Amino acid sequence: MPKSIKNRVLLFFSFFSFLTFLVIFLNISQNEQNRKMIGTIKQMDSIHILFLDEFSQANGFFSAELINPKFYATEKSEYLNKKSKIDKQLRKILNRRNNLEFNDFEINRETVLLSKKMDSLNILFVHITKNVLERGFVDYGIEGEMRNAIHSAEHNPEAELVAILTMRRHEKDYFLRFDSKYAGLLNKTVDDYVEKLSSKHKTNQQKHQLLNDLKVYKTCFNQIVELDLKSGVKNFSGLRLQYDNEQRKILNDFLTFKTLINEKTTQRLNTFFYIYILLSAAILLFSFIMSFVVSRYLTGGISKLSININEFVKEIIGIDNKNIEKKARNELSVLISDFKTMKQHLSRHINNLEILVDERTRKIKKQSNDIIGGMTYAKFIQDALLPDIQIIEKYFPESFVFNKPKDIVSGDFFWFKHFSDKNITVLAVADCTGHGVPGAMMSMLGIAFLNEIVIRENIKSASEIIEALKVSIYNHLIKDKQKALNDGMDIAVLIFFHDKNKVQFSASNRDLVFYRNGLRTILKGDKKSLGRGENEIPNFTNTEFDLFDNDFFYLTTDGFQDQYGGFSLRRLMKKGLYAIFDKIHTVPSMQQKQYLDNFLTNWQLNEVQTDDILILGIRYDKSIFINKKSQLLKKDDFDNNKSSFANNVIGK
């Protein structure tokens, strides 16, 4: 045994390195075997999923494409394409039997049988598909010929409407119930009517055409009945029943095959595991013996460690433990004492740090409360600038404003003004850059600019209002004309000319959605922004159209449609928002607002709100504005006071 510590450590390190390498090698071998076995199990799970997916695509084809005219027109189906791709992938895996970690005759035989059964099932599916295409649907295939024949008979002057309607009723009963009783009734009705027509001595071209149409109609209908009976896709009989039974049989056979694979895999894993345990136990026992030997030769290093810790306590902490060194039995006792001293010193230092952290936390909390208080007061000011909903309801009783800021204050705002002398109403909905305090400041500027443009400058064209607003934003917010502007807004403006029954619309990056007689119309705004570095000459489209009683209008910002939510955590998008409008536009406005609020809550789930949300909905009631021009209001409905207050706030 070497006398120097360096040589001892080198010798023992070499020895333990060898043991470590041996353990690592055994562990790697065990893990590799586990990986291969688990890979085989996962591969079987993948095959199982592919089986289920292929059968799901086939069932989806039966459920969706049989009533899809596009399938009969093109003879193409997304379900068929996916089923074909899955089938190719499945065959590829089954044909590569060498990927399985077995070379077993029983497993190879079961794999071949599964492939053959899949071939038979696919042939059966092809027969069903051909029968479906031959039968057709609505205007295609044999059903299309049948419908053309009966339609021709219906329009024949010689036809008796009662007889034709009786045939169609039996036809409909059959298609609803797929009962051969109704097929017999239809055939009897056709035969009786043909016999009745044939008994008439008068013969002309129209009668001949009618008899021919009825013959074609009966022939096509019987062919459809025969194909339905054969394929059984409508009532789960015939080929369809056979296909479903074969599906279940293949799936059961595969599960049996999968169980066989799992049993063999488990058996091999257990064998490798027992070998690994025995070898590991032997190495562990040997290592324990060697550790006992090593401990006798390496404890000398503890003395040096104790000396170093003691010097640290003296030099860094400033404590001399001479009395403890005299009483201590060995260097280990001194080492323990020095560690206790270090622990006490570090504990005091940590307590001081915690006190400092508490003080800074209180300061940050106070600053946060001050900020929230300031934003709450800013919200009070912003709410005072917005039009009173009661003023809007005075002219549009069926109206609502759904306003939900992301933060305390909002970057979205709405504007309203009715000019009694000219019987004109102007309203706008705007979405300013950002949200929170920056967006709120921009919205207050927008309100002040609109007051200046519409009320003082007396501009009465929707596009001119937006163009003037664009100029105001650019002139007031950019001091250096060479610098780009990143702030701005998107806005939609509506002007109602009640005496002329006209309405004007113009918008920047916003749309107008309105409903007339239950039909939705969408007017797109110009793809231009107000601000955001754009300083070109403003030119916005002005759309004017007729105004009818009970028209319902929606103006929105993009906050609602861009909100993430749902089980798939996606954005709602315009399509989803317009679908909501389709559903609620006929109900009272307050119910619409409540529905939007409930839908948003359920849609968000636990997601945070991503942007400010504003939706304005109004229903036009023509009776309110009849002779309104002759009945001038004596005061400005508190709205002018708000406008003046807005200008004063912005000016300050």
VODOMI-300171 format. One record per residue (C-alpha): x, y, z. Coordinates in steps of 0.2 Angstrom, whole numbers, padded with zeros to 4 digits. Example, Ala and Ser with C-alpha at 12.3 -4.5 7.8 and 13.67 -1.06 7.14 Angstrom:
{{0062,-0022,0039}}
{{0068,-0005,0036}}
This chain:
{{0000,0000,0000}}
{{0008,0017,-0005}}
{{0012,0028,0010}}
{{0008,0045,0002}}
{{-0010,0051,0001}}
{{-0008,0056,-0017}}
{{-0004,0038,-0022}}
{{-0017,0031,-0011}}
{{-0030,0042,-0018}}
{{-0024,0038,-0036}}
{{-0025,0019,-0032}}
{{-0042,0020,-0024}}
{{-0049,0032,-0038}}
{{-0043,0020,-0051}}
{{-0051,0005,-0042}}
{{-0068,0014,-0040}}
{{-0067,0021,-0057}}
{{-0066,0003,-0063}}
{{-0081,-0002,-0052}}
{{-0091,0014,-0058}}
{{-0088,0009,-0076}}
{{-0094,-0008,-0073}}
{{-0110,-0002,-0065}}
{{-0112,0011,-0079}}
{{-0110,-0003,-0092}}
{{-0123,-0014,-0083}}
{{-0135,0000,-0081}}
{{-0133,0005,-0100}}
{{-0136,-0013,-0105}}
{{-0151,-0014,-0094}}
{{-0158,0003,-0100}}
{{-0155,-0002,-0118}}
{{-0165,-0018,-0116}}
{{-0178,-0008,-0107}}
{{-0178,0004,-0121}}
{{-0180,-0009,-0135}}
{{-0194,-0018,-0125}}
{{-0203,-0002,-0121}}
{{-0201,0003,-0139}}
{{-0209,-0013,-0145}}
{{-0224,-0009,-0133}}
{{-0225,0009,-0139}}
{{-0225,0002,-0157}}
{{-0239,-0009,-0154}}
{{-0249,0006,-0146}}
{{-0245,0016,-0162}}
{{-0252,0002,-0172}}
{{-0268,0001,-0161}}
{{-0270,0020,-0163}}
{{-0268,0018,-0182}}
{{-0282,0004,-0182}}
{{-0294,0015,-0172}}
{{-0290,0031,-0183}}
{{-0293,0021,-0199}}
{{-0309,0014,-0193}}
{{-0314,0031,-0187}}
{{-0311,0039,-0204}}
{{-0322,0025,-0212}}
{{-0336,0029,-0199}}
{{-0334,0047,-0202}}
{{-0336,0044,-0221}}
{{-0352,0035,-0218}}
{{-0358,0049,-0206}}
{{-0353,0064,-0216}}
{{-0350,0061,-0234}}
{{-0366,0051,-0238}}
{{-0376,0067,-0237}}
{{-0363,0078,-0244}}
{{-0367,0083,-0262}}
{{-0349,0089,-0265}}
{{-0343,0071,-0263}}
{{-0355,0064,-0276}}
{{-0350,0078,-0288}}
{{-0331,0076,-0286}}
{{-0330,0058,-0280}}
{{-0317,0064,-0268}}
{{-0317,0064,-0249}}
{{-0305,0070,-0236}}
{{-0310,0055,-0225}}
{{-0306,0043,-0239}}
{{-0289,0052,-0242}}
{{-0285,0051,-0223}}
{{-0290,0033,-0222}}
{{-0279,0028,-0237}}
{{-0264,0037,-0229}}
{{-0267,0029,-0212}}
{{-0269,0012,-0221}}
{{-0252,0014,-0230}}
{{-0244,0019,-0214}}
{{-0251,0004,-0205}}
{{-0246,-0008,-0219}}
{{-0228,-0001,-0219}}
{{-0227,-0004,-0200}}
{{-0234,-0022,-0201}}
{{-0223,-0027,-0216}}
{{-0207,-0021,-0206}}
{{-0209,-0035,-0193}}
{{-0190,-0035,-0190}}
{{-0193,-0018,-0180}}
{{-0200,-0029,-0167}}
{{-0188,-0036,-0154}}
{{-0193,-0054,-0158}}
{{-0190,-0067,-0171}}
{{-0205,-0078,-0166}}
{{-0214,-0089,-0178}}
{{-0231,-0086,-0169}}
{{-0229,-0067,-0170}}
{{-0224,-0067,-0188}}
{{-0239,-0078,-0192}}
{{-0251,-0067,-0183}}
{{-0244,-0051,-0192}}
{{-0247,-0060,-0209}}
{{-0265,-0064,-0204}}
{{-0268,-0046,-0199}}
{{-0262,-0040,-0216}}
{{-0273,-0052,-0225}}
{{-0289,-0047,-0215}}
{{-0285,-0029,-0218}}
{{-0285,-0033,-0237}}
{{-0302,-0041,-0236}}
{{-0309,-0026,-0226}}
{{-0303,-0014,-0238}}
{{-0310,-0023,-0253}}
{{-0327,-0023,-0243}}
{{-0326,-0005,-0240}}
{{-0322,-0002,-0259}}
{{-0338,-0011,-0264}}
{{-0348,-0001,-0251}}
{{-0341,0015,-0258}}
{{-0345,0010,-0276}}
{{-0363,0006,-0271}}
{{-0365,0023,-0263}}
{{-0358,0033,-0278}}
{{-0369,0023,-0289}}
{{-0385,0026,-0279}}
{{-0381,0045,-0278}}
{{-0388,0059,-0267}}
{{-0400,0073,-0272}}
{{-0395,0078,-0289}}
{{-0382,0065,-0292}}
{{-0382,0046,-0297}}
{{-0398,0036,-0298}}
{{-0406,0047,-0285}}
{{-0403,0062,-0296}}
{{-0411,0053,-0311}}
{{-0426,0048,-0301}}
{{-0428,0066,-0295}}
{{-0426,0073,-0313}}
{{-0440,0061,-0319}}
{{-0452,0065,-0305}}
{{-0449,0084,-0307}}
{{-0453,0082,-0326}}
{{-0469,0072,-0322}}
{{-0474,0086,-0309}}
{{-0473,0099,-0322}}
{{-0482,0089,-0335}}
{{-0500,0096,-0339}}
{{-0507,0079,-0340}}
{{-0501,0074,-0323}}
{{-0513,0073,-0308}}
{{-0505,0082,-0293}}
{{-0513,0071,-0280}}
{{-0506,0055,-0288}}
{{-0489,0064,-0289}}
{{-0489,0070,-0271}}
{{-0494,0053,-0265}}
{{-0479,0045,-0274}}
{{-0468,0059,-0266}}
{{-0475,0055,-0249}}
{{-0471,0037,-0250}}
{{-0454,0041,-0257}}
{{-0451,0052,-0242}}
{{-0457,0039,-0230}}
{{-0445,0027,-0237}}
{{-0430,0038,-0236}}
{{-0434,0043,-0218}}
{{-0438,0025,-0212}}
{{-0430,0014,-0225}}
{{-0444,0002,-0223}}
{{-0448,-0009,-0239}}
{{-0467,-0007,-0235}}
{{-0466,0011,-0241}}
{{-0457,0005,-0257}}
{{-0471,-0007,-0260}}
{{-0484,0007,-0258}}
{{-0474,0018,-0270}}
{{-0473,0005,-0283}}
{{-0492,0001,-0281}}
{{-0496,0020,-0283}}
{{-0486,0022,-0299}}
{{-0493,0006,-0306}}
{{-0511,0011,-0303}}
{{-0508,0028,-0310}}
{{-0500,0022,-0325}}
{{-0514,0010,-0328}}
{{-0526,0024,-0326}}
{{-0517,0034,-0339}}
{{-0516,0020,-0351}}
{{-0534,0017,-0350}}
{{-0538,0034,-0357}}
{{-0540,0033,-0376}}
{{-0533,0050,-0379}}
{{-0515,0049,-0383}}
{{-0503,0064,-0386}}
{{-0485,0068,-0384}}
{{-0487,0075,-0366}}
{{-0496,0059,-0360}}
{{-0482,0049,-0368}}
{{-0469,0059,-0360}}
{{-0478,0057,-0343}}
{{-0478,0038,-0344}}
{{-0460,0038,-0349}}
{{-0455,0049,-0334}}
{{-0465,0038,-0322}}
{{-0457,0022,-0329}}
{{-0440,0030,-0326}}
{{-0445,0036,-0309}}
{{-0451,0019,-0303}}
{{-0435,0010,-0311}}
{{-0423,0022,-0302}}
{{-0432,0021,-0286}}
{{-0432,0002,-0286}}
{{-0413,0002,-0290}}
{{-0410,0014,-0275}}
{{-0420,0002,-0264}}
{{-0410,-0013,-0270}}
{{-0393,-0003,-0267}}
{{-0399,0002,-0250}}
{{-0403,-0016,-0245}}
{{-0386,-0022,-0252}}
{{-0375,-0008,-0245}}
{{-0385,-0006,-0228}}
{{-0376,0011,-0225}}
{{-0393,0019,-0220}}
{{-0399,0005,-0208}}
{{-0383,-0004,-0203}}
{{-0387,-0020,-0213}}
{{-0380,-0029,-0228}}
{{-0362,-0024,-0232}}
{{-0361,-0011,-0219}}
{{-0365,-0023,-0205}}
{{-0353,-0035,-0212}}
{{-0340,-0021,-0213}}
{{-0343,-0017,-0194}}
{{-0342,-0035,-0189}}
{{-0325,-0037,-0198}}
{{-0319,-0021,-0190}}
{{-0323,-0028,-0173}}
{{-0315,-0045,-0177}}
{{-0299,-0037,-0183}}
{{-0298,-0026,-0168}}
{{-0301,-0040,-0156}}
{{-0288,-0051,-0165}}
{{-0275,-0036,-0164}}
{{-0278,-0034,-0145}}
{{-0275,-0053,-0143}}
{{-0259,-0051,-0153}}
{{-0254,-0036,-0143}}
{{-0257,-0046,-0127}}
{{-0245,-0059,-0134}}
{{-0232,-0046,-0137}}
{{-0234,-0038,-0120}}
{{-0232,-0055,-0112}}
{{-0216,-0059,-0121}}
{{-0209,-0042,-0118}}
{{-0213,-0043,-0099}}
{{-0204,-0060,-0098}}
{{-0188,-0053,-0106}}
{{-0188,-0037,-0095}}
{{-0190,-0048,-0080}}
{{-0175,-0059,-0085}}
{{-0164,-0044,-0089}}
{{-0169,-0036,-0072}}
{{-0165,-0051,-0062}}
{{-0148,-0052,-0070}}
{{-0145,-0034,-0067}}
{{-0150,-0035,-0048}}
{{-0138,-0050,-0045}}
{{-0123,-0041,-0053}}
{{-0127,-0025,-0045}}
{{-0128,-0033,-0028}}
{{-0111,-0042,-0030}}
{{-0103,-0025,-0035}}
{{-0111,-0016,-0020}}
{{-0105,-0029,-0008}}
{{-0087,-0028,-0015}}
{{-0088,-0009,-0015}}
{{-0094,-0009,0004}}
{{-0078,-0020,0009}}
{{-0067,-0008,-0001}}
{{-0075,0007,0006}}
{{-0071,0001,0024}}
{{-0053,-0001,0019}}
{{-0052,0016,0010}}
{{-0059,0025,0025}}
{{-0044,0019,0036}}
{{-0031,0027,0024}}
{{-0040,0043,0020}}
{{-0046,0050,0037}}
{{-0030,0059,0039}}
{{-0037,0073,0027}}
{{-0050,0078,0040}}
{{-0036,0086,0051}}
{{-0032,0098,0037}}
{{-0050,0102,0034}}
{{-0052,0106,0052}}
{{-0037,0118,0052}}
{{-0043,0127,0037}}
{{-0061,0129,0044}}
{{-0053,0136,0060}}
{{-0042,0148,0051}}
{{-0058,0154,0042}}
{{-0067,0157,0058}}
{{-0052,0167,0065}}
{{-0049,0178,0050}}
{{-0066,0181,0042}}
{{-0078,0180,0057}}
{{-0065,0186,0070}}
{{-0068,0173,0084}}
{{-0054,0163,0092}}
{{-0059,0146,0098}}
{{-0044,0142,0109}}
{{-0053,0136,0124}}
{{-0063,0124,0113}}
{{-0048,0117,0105}}
{{-0040,0113,0122}}
{{-0056,0104,0128}}
{{-0059,0095,0111}}
{{-0054,0077,0111}}
{{-0050,0077,0092}}
{{-0050,0088,0076}}
{{-0068,0082,0072}}
{{-0074,0091,0088}}
{{-0065,0107,0083}}
{{-0073,0106,0066}}
{{-0090,0104,0073}}
{{-0088,0119,0084}}
{{-0081,0130,0070}}
{{-0096,0125,0059}}
{{-0108,0130,0073}}
{{-0100,0147,0074}}
{{-0101,0149,0055}}
{{-0120,0144,0056}}
{{-0123,0157,0070}}
{{-0115,0171,0060}}
{{-0124,0167,0044}}
{{-0141,0166,0053}}
{{-0138,0184,0060}}
{{-0134,0190,0042}}
{{-0149,0181,0035}}
{{-0161,0190,0048}}
{{-0153,0207,0043}}
{{-0157,0203,0025}}
{{-0175,0198,0029}}
{{-0178,0215,0038}}
{{-0171,0224,0023}}
{{-0182,0215,0011}}
{{-0198,0218,0022}}
{{-0194,0237,0022}}
{{-0192,0237,0003}}
{{-0208,0226,0001}}
{{-0218,0239,0011}}
{{-0212,0253,0000}}
{{-0216,0244,-0016}}
{{-0233,0240,-0009}}
{{-0236,0259,-0005}}
{{-0231,0264,-0023}}
{{-0242,0251,-0030}}
{{-0257,0257,-0020}}
{{-0253,0275,-0026}}
{{-0253,0270,-0044}}
{{-0269,0260,-0043}}
{{-0277,0275,-0034}}
{{-0271,0287,-0048}}
{{-0278,0275,-0061}}
{{-0295,0274,-0052}}
{{-0297,0293,-0053}}
{{-0291,0293,-0071}}
{{-0306,0280,-0074}}
{{-0318,0292,-0066}}
{{-0312,0306,-0078}}
{{-0313,0295,-0093}}
{{-0330,0289,-0089}}
{{-0336,0307,-0087}}
{{-0329,0310,-0105}}
{{-0339,0296,-0112}}
{{-0357,0299,-0118}}
{{-0371,0295,-0106}}
{{-0379,0279,-0111}}
{{-0396,0287,-0106}}
{{-0393,0300,-0120}}
{{-0391,0286,-0133}}
{{-0406,0277,-0127}}
{{-0416,0293,-0129}}
{{-0414,0292,-0147}}
{{-0411,0273,-0149}}
{{-0421,0264,-0135}}
{{-0415,0247,-0141}}
{{-0396,0250,-0139}}
{{-0382,0244,-0128}}
{{-0364,0247,-0124}}
{{-0353,0232,-0119}}
{{-0337,0241,-0112}}
{{-0324,0230,-0103}}
{{-0306,0238,-0101}}
{{-0292,0226,-0099}}
{{-0285,0237,-0085}}
{{-0293,0250,-0075}}
{{-0294,0263,-0089}}
{{-0297,0259,-0107}}
{{-0290,0263,-0124}}
{{-0306,0260,-0132}}
{{-0320,0274,-0133}}
{{-0337,0278,-0141}}
{{-0344,0295,-0146}}
{{-0361,0301,-0149}}
{{-0370,0317,-0154}}
{{-0388,0321,-0160}}
{{-0391,0337,-0169}}
{{-0409,0341,-0166}}
{{-0409,0356,-0179}}
{{-0405,0345,-0193}}
{{-0411,0328,-0186}}
{{-0394,0320,-0188}}
{{-0386,0308,-0177}}
{{-0367,0305,-0177}}
{{-0359,0290,-0167}}
{{-0341,0282,-0167}}
{{-0332,0268,-0160}}
{{-0313,0269,-0159}}
{{-0298,0258,-0153}}
{{-0283,0267,-0148}}
{{-0265,0261,-0148}}
{{-0262,0250,-0133}}
{{-0272,0249,-0117}}
{{-0271,0255,-0099}}
{{-0265,0273,-0096}}
{{-0257,0276,-0113}}
{{-0272,0270,-0122}}
{{-0283,0280,-0110}}
{{-0273,0296,-0114}}
{{-0275,0293,-0132}}
{{-0294,0290,-0131}}
{{-0296,0307,-0121}}
{{-0287,0316,-0136}}
{{-0298,0307,-0148}}
{{-0314,0312,-0139}}
{{-0308,0330,-0139}}
{{-0303,0330,-0157}}
{{-0320,0323,-0162}}
{{-0329,0337,-0152}}
{{-0318,0350,-0161}}
{{-0321,0342,-0178}}
{{-0340,0337,-0177}}
{{-0347,0351,-0166}}
{{-0336,0366,-0169}}
{{-0331,0363,-0187}}
{{-0348,0356,-0191}}
{{-0342,0342,-0202}}
{{-0357,0331,-0207}}
{{-0348,0318,-0218}}
{{-0342,0301,-0211}}
{{-0326,0301,-0221}}
{{-0323,0319,-0219}}
{{-0324,0317,-0200}}
{{-0311,0303,-0200}}
{{-0299,0312,-0212}}
{{-0300,0328,-0201}}
{{-0296,0317,-0186}}
{{-0281,0309,-0195}}
{{-0275,0327,-0198}}
{{-0278,0332,-0180}}
{{-0268,0317,-0173}}
{{-0254,0320,-0185}}
{{-0252,0338,-0182}}
{{-0255,0338,-0163}}
{{-0244,0322,-0158}}
{{-0229,0325,-0169}}
{{-0218,0340,-0165}}
{{-0204,0334,-0176}}
{{-0211,0330,-0193}}
{{-0196,0319,-0198}}
{{-0200,0307,-0184}}
{{-0212,0292,-0186}}
{{-0228,0291,-0175}}
{{-0231,0275,-0167}}
{{-0247,0280,-0158}}
{{-0264,0281,-0167}}
{{-0281,0273,-0168}}
{{-0293,0263,-0178}}
{{-0311,0271,-0179}}
{{-0328,0268,-0187}}
{{-0341,0282,-0189}}
{{-0359,0281,-0193}}
{{-0370,0296,-0197}}
{{-0389,0294,-0198}}
{{-0399,0307,-0209}}
{{-0416,0303,-0201}}
{{-0426,0315,-0213}}
{{-0418,0307,-0229}}
{{-0419,0289,-0221}}
{{-0400,0288,-0226}}
{{-0385,0282,-0216}}
{{-0366,0285,-0220}}
{{-0352,0274,-0215}}
{{-0333,0276,-0215}}
{{-0320,0267,-0205}}
{{-0301,0265,-0203}}
{{-0297,0246,-0200}}
{{-0315,0243,-0193}}
{{-0330,0235,-0200}}
{{-0349,0238,-0199}}
{{-0360,0224,-0196}}
{{-0379,0227,-0198}}
{{-0395,0216,-0200}}
{{-0410,0219,-0210}}
{{-0424,0207,-0211}}
{{-0413,0194,-0202}}
{{-0399,0195,-0216}}
{{-0382,0200,-0210}}
{{-0372,0213,-0220}}
{{-0354,0217,-0217}}
{{-0346,0234,-0224}}
{{-0327,0234,-0223}}
{{-0318,0249,-0218}}
{{-0302,0256,-0227}}
{{-0286,0247,-0222}}
{{-0278,0263,-0216}}
{{-0273,0269,-0199}}
{{-0274,0286,-0190}}
{{-0256,0289,-0185}}
{{-0243,0275,-0183}}
{{-0231,0284,-0194}}
{{-0243,0287,-0208}}
{{-0243,0305,-0214}}
{{-0250,0303,-0232}}
{{-0265,0314,-0238}}
{{-0280,0306,-0230}}
{{-0293,0299,-0241}}
{{-0306,0288,-0234}}
{{-0321,0279,-0242}}
{{-0338,0286,-0238}}
{{-0352,0273,-0240}}
{{-0370,0279,-0240}}
{{-0386,0268,-0240}}
{{-0404,0267,-0237}}
{{-0410,0266,-0219}}
{{-0425,0255,-0214}}
{{-0435,0253,-0198}}
{{-0429,0239,-0186}}
{{-0411,0239,-0194}}
{{-0398,0233,-0181}}
{{-0380,0240,-0181}}
{{-0365,0233,-0173}}
{{-0348,0243,-0171}}
{{-0334,0234,-0162}}
{{-0316,0235,-0158}}
{{-0305,0220,-0160}}
{{-0304,0215,-0141}}
{{-0318,0203,-0141}}
{{-0313,0193,-0157}}
{{-0295,0193,-0152}}
{{-0298,0185,-0135}}
{{-0290,0168,-0132}}
{{-0300,0155,-0124}}
{{-0310,0139,-0127}}
{{-0304,0122,-0124}}
{{-0291,0123,-0138}}
{{-0285,0140,-0132}}
{{-0287,0150,-0148}}
{{-0294,0167,-0153}}
{{-0312,0169,-0156}}
{{-0309,0178,-0173}}
{{-0322,0188,-0183}}
{{-0331,0173,-0188}}
{{-0335,0168,-0170}}
{{-0340,0185,-0166}}
{{-0352,0187,-0181}}
{{-0359,0170,-0177}}
{{-0364,0177,-0160}}
{{-0372,0192,-0168}}
{{-0382,0180,-0179}}
{{-0389,0172,-0164}}
{{-0393,0187,-0153}}
{{-0398,0202,-0165}}
{{-0416,0199,-0164}}
{{-0418,0199,-0144}}
{{-0419,0214,-0133}}
{{-0403,0224,-0132}}
{{-0400,0221,-0113}}
{{-0401,0203,-0116}}
{{-0388,0204,-0130}}
{{-0376,0213,-0118}}
{{-0379,0200,-0104}}
{{-0376,0186,-0117}}
{{-0360,0194,-0123}}
{{-0354,0195,-0105}}
{{-0358,0177,-0101}}
{{-0351,0171,-0117}}
{{-0334,0180,-0114}}
{{-0333,0173,-0096}}
{{-0336,0155,-0102}}
{{-0324,0158,-0116}}
{{-0310,0165,-0106}}
{{-0309,0151,-0093}}
{{-0293,0155,-0084}}
{{-0285,0165,-0098}}
{{-0281,0183,-0094}}
{{-0290,0197,-0104}}
{{-0278,0202,-0119}}
{{-0285,0219,-0124}}
{{-0299,0232,-0121}}
{{-0316,0226,-0127}}
{{-0330,0238,-0133}}
{{-0346,0233,-0143}}
{{-0359,0246,-0147}}
{{-0376,0239,-0153}}
{{-0391,0250,-0159}}
{{-0408,0246,-0167}}
{{-0415,0260,-0178}}
{{-0433,0265,-0173}}
{{-0440,0276,-0187}}
{{-0455,0282,-0177}}
{{-0444,0291,-0164}}
{{-0437,0303,-0178}}
{{-0453,0307,-0187}}
{{-0455,0326,-0187}}
{{-0440,0327,-0175}}
{{-0433,0342,-0185}}
{{-0449,0352,-0181}}
{{-0447,0348,-0162}}
{{-0430,0356,-0158}}
{{-0424,0352,-0141}}
{{-0422,0367,-0129}}
{{-0406,0361,-0121}}
{{-0391,0351,-0127}}
{{-0395,0335,-0116}}
{{-0380,0337,-0104}}
{{-0369,0330,-0119}}
{{-0362,0347,-0123}}
{{-0357,0349,-0105}}
{{-0347,0333,-0106}}
{{-0339,0339,-0123}}
{{-0334,0356,-0115}}
{{-0327,0346,-0099}}
{{-0317,0335,-0111}}
{{-0309,0350,-0120}}
{{-0305,0358,-0103}}
{{-0297,0342,-0097}}
{{-0287,0340,-0113}}
{{-0282,0358,-0113}}
{{-0275,0357,-0095}}
